[in-house]
Amino acid sequence: MNFDRVKEKLSILADAAKYDVSCSSSGSKRKNKGKGLGDSSGMGICHSYTTDGRCISLLKILLTNVCIYDCAYCVTRRSNDIKRAAFTVQEVVDLTINFYRRNYIEGLFLSSGIFKDADTTMERLVTVAKKLRVEENFNGYIHLKSIPGASDELMKEAGLYADRLSINLELPTTEGLKLLAPEKDRQQMLQPMAAVKNEIALYQDERKKFKHLPSYAPAGQSTQMIIGATPETDLQLIQTADFFYKSYSMKRVYYSAYIPVAQDARLPSLQSQVPLLRENRLYQADWLMRFYGFKADEILEGKQPFLALDMDPKLAWALRNLDFFPLNLQTADLEAILRIPGVGLKSAWKIIEGRKFGKLSISHLQKMGVAVNRAKHFIDFGTSTFLNKNVLHQQNIKSIILSQSVSKFQAHYSPQLSLF
């Protein structure tokens, strides 16, 4: 192996891969039974994050930055004058094993520009995963990017060796895709998603009968949308995410704030950048849909299609629905408790369990991890010491509890900090 050449390739292809944020490694339970390298079960993956919250726990590279497409928003697009490089299959395998042995990584996130055609590219990605599993006996986490238009046969094989598969939706609407990536077809993106969804369901059913049947993509599949490159509203974004969660059984939908990388009349200017706070609010809205029982049209509505930047989506919903509060924590059900600002999933369950033993108080909530400075304005213990719906005023609550949340976020995501 020419180490200088490989090092140069790594510099180019790792840098090109940084724009893909959908690299979470959670959800896999691939175990090491005493042979081979690595283990992705339980806490086997060691996560680390950049200053803007992006996961960088894996060896995250492109197989190549050569691409037949000319998408306006993409740094590896065909017309961009950049240095091109490509790994061989064996180089990726050797890098993964050597980095793992040095404790630099706990797994591999492998994507690629599309060279020649979809099947040729996908076949190379699958070969990398297969060699790691079969020849190197590697049990660590592997995340492969699905290539739009790849055949169902290749997608089936990919899921047998990878823990997670993902395909980037890129833009939330067909109109946006036609504007910035006219050579791509939305249907070509949906085809591999549907194939993976069907195979996961099939293998889950078969494993009930045959316990030793191998797992298929045990960590599921995910996708990513770019926000801010086209003028879609936050409502359109979360409606699209909601559709893919329900229709394609997605594990995660990722939101990537558009980062200007080239001048193009169809794109926002190089000086403009989508605020990271908007990306953060979209993730909060996403969690409300996935774990808190909110529907997309509850979080936002046609009259106000953008998420407020000065408050989180749950608080915004609460202020629009004041007649829902205050809630009596002694009698409210779990679904209602989850809608109280400042109450998370774990603390909601603790409230349900704790009230079996007596009346709850503010001190109890503090011990349970509830953000009392927010929650106290929306709850009632049946005493006169708490605000009730007749004196609950939106502007008063805003002035009391909003300033600290925005200031903390802005301090954490300072404009002076590097994005990567």
Buried (B, 14 or more C-beta within 10 A) or exposed (E): EEEEEBEEBBEBBBBBBBBBBBBBBBBBEBEBEEEBBBBBBEEBBEBEEBEBEBBBBBBBBBBBBBBBBBBBBBBBBBEBEBEBBBBBBEBBBBBBBEBBEEEEBBBBBBBBBBBEEBBEBBBBBBBBBBBBBEEBEBBBBBBBBBBBBBBBEBBBBBBBBBBBBBBBBBBBBEEBBBBBBEEBBBEBBBBBBEBBBBBBEEBEEEBEEEEEEEBBBBBBBBBBBBBBBBEBBBBBBBBBBBBBBEEBBBBBBBBBBBBBBBEBEEBBEEEEBBBBBBBBBBBBBBBBBBEBEBEBEBBBEEEEBEBBEEBBBBBBBBBEEBEBBBBEBEEBEEEBBBBBBBBBEEBBBBBBEBBEEEEBEBEBBEEBEBBBEBBBBBBBBEEEEBBEEEEBEEEEBBEEBBEEBBEEBEEEBEEEEEBE
